[in-house]
Amino acid sequence: MTRTADLWGPFTPGLDPGERTARARVLAALARVYGGPGADALVKALRRLERDPGAADEALDLLNKLPTRPRRHALSSYAVIHRPP
């Protein structure tokens, strides 16, 4: 079960499939850039999330297991990219 605090970005319920795909791809790219090969499982889960909203819990769990520094960098970059204009 996803906590309310985790309902952001590609994990937001009811997103248009195209928007979910875009958000998941951005987060996957940032996770790979900052997490390196150690983020491969997360990247794969985020790619599954593009097609299957049911993959959100797995992807979120893997994101939270990313080491602190790459997770913080990926999340802060994601926040800047998705900052309202």
PyMOL commands that set and color helices and strands:
alter all, ss='L'
color gray80, all
select helices_A, chain A and resi 4-6+9-11+17-51+53-65+68-81
alter helices_A, ss='H'
color red, helices_A
deselect
rebuild
show_as cartoon
